[in-house]
Amino acid sequence: MPLLNVGSAYRSVTGSPIRFALRIYVPQQELDAAYAPGIPRAMDPFTAGVHEFSEQLARLADTTQPLLPPAHEPLWTMPFSTAPAGARRVASGRGGDFPVFHPAQRLRRSLRLFTAAEDENSAQLLPLLVPEKQVEAAAKATSREAFLPVYTRESAYVVPLAWFAAFEPEDHVSSHHSGHEVHRLIVPADTAAARVAGAARAVEDAARSVTRMPRSSGAARGPAGEDLSREDPSGENPSGAGPSDEVGDVPEEAQQAAAFAQDLTRLGRWLDAFSPDSLLCLDYGSVADRIQPDESPRDVSDAVELLREGDFGSATAALRRIFVRWAPLAHLQQAN
């Protein structure tokens, strides 16, 4: 979808009104050298989030400013013990507590999306949204950074289903700032990677089992007939395939399970790039307060275990609970 790629690139500049982020925090010795000067000025996640939002609003309001995010931004930081599992590791004597850092990389991630959009037929639309000279200047400003890794994954309006496989309810962390309660899921990166890899194997096995089963009447559906096995609880299908498309004689359920397994595998590969001293954090944002406490990690965990046991009906029911919970936010995407 060329226009969707252009839209994604532009939203990376302006910011979606409802955005969820999966962030990696790494110890100082694992940071790219380009970020080292920012360590003394690193901010806690709440303060850094407020700073980022304020900068974004000011940039959009002042037409004399470049549209792209700034090249240099404050690092985000938190103690490793912020994660409940991290606190247990520290308490068990596996070394003292230490800070971990997250580079926001908004400019570099925007440029990656612009590069992807330039490969499409709609590339001529990009200069109408953001002047080409601004993009070229931004590319030079980020040239000192290593290309990998990328420390953030973002999703607008909903949390992709695969993300929940990295967490358990015990990873929930809440904190109070200026009278507001902030909700996050935080876990050591190696624990998250192991969970995601296990879920990917279970879903792959389920896909093979479904392939060998007699053709059923259809895939798991939500209350309005939405497909529940796609990556995104909103029902979006990144591959562009329709809900009733089939490849050869492969049942639709098997196709959807295989696609979910691919999402999990990609997420697992990303997590494998980081050490056990790193943290994975899911930032919900205030718009998701209405669904707190969020039982989605438990539902995904239950669904994966039920798939291991071959109970596909109960696994579908667990995933349906996630859809019902997130449907109001998904509908906002359609309204926009």
VENHU-V912075 format. One record per pair of residues at least 6 apart in sequence whose ideal C-beta (glycine too) atoms are under 6 Angstrom apart, sorted by sequence separation. I is the first residue (numbers start at 0). J is the second residue. If there is no record, write none. Layout:
# VENHU-V912075
i=<I/I>
j=<J/J>
This chain:
# VENHU-V912075
i=<58/79/80/221/245/89/173/174/229/230/218/219/226/305/306/80/173/219/225/305/172/302/171/172/170/170/302/80/170/226/301/302/79/78/79/166/298/78/79/166/113/76/298/298/76/47/74/75/165/295/228/47/74/110/165/164/165/42/44/72/106/164/228/230/40/41/218/107/164/218/290/41/106/70/214/37/68/218/68/67/14/209/209/210/209/104/206/102/101/206/205/206/12/202/12/202/203/202/41/199/66/199/198/199/67/34/65/195/199/30/67/70/160/70/159/195/196/159/160/195/26/25/157/24/157/192/157/24/192/22/191/192/188/188/83/189/191/188/232/232/188/227/227/185/186/232/185/227/219/233/12/183/184/11/164/183/233/11/161/182/205/221/84/85/161/201/82/84/8/81/82/7/8/161/198/201/84/201/8/182/33/4/5/33/4/31/31/165/4/5/1/1/2/5/9/1/148/23/168/22/167/168/166/20/21/45/163/20/163/18/19/164/163/18/17/19/15/21/157/157/156/157/156/156/99/82/23/26/25/23/24/23/22/21/20/17>
j=<64/85/86/227/251/96/180/181/236/237/226/227/234/313/314/89/182/228/234/314/183/314/184/185/184/185/317/96/186/242/317/318/96/96/97/184/317/98/99/186/134/98/320/321/100/73/100/101/191/321/255/75/102/138/194/194/195/73/75/103/137/195/259/262/73/74/251/141/198/252/324/76/141/106/250/74/105/255/106/106/55/250/252/253/253/150/253/150/150/256/256/257/66/256/67/259/260/260/100/260/129/263/263/264/133/102/133/263/267/100/137/140/230/141/230/266/267/231/232/267/99/99/231/99/232/267/233/101/270/101/270/271/270/273/169/275/279/277/321/322/279/318/319/278/279/325/280/322/315/329/109/280/281/109/263/282/332/112/262/283/306/322/186/187/263/303/185/187/112/185/186/112/113/266/303/306/190/307/116/291/143/115/116/144/116/144/145/279/119/121/119/120/121/124/128/121/272/150/296/151/296/297/296/151/152/176/295/153/296/153/154/299/299/155/156/158/155/162/325/328/328/329/331/332/278/278/273/276/277/277/278/279/280/281/282/286>
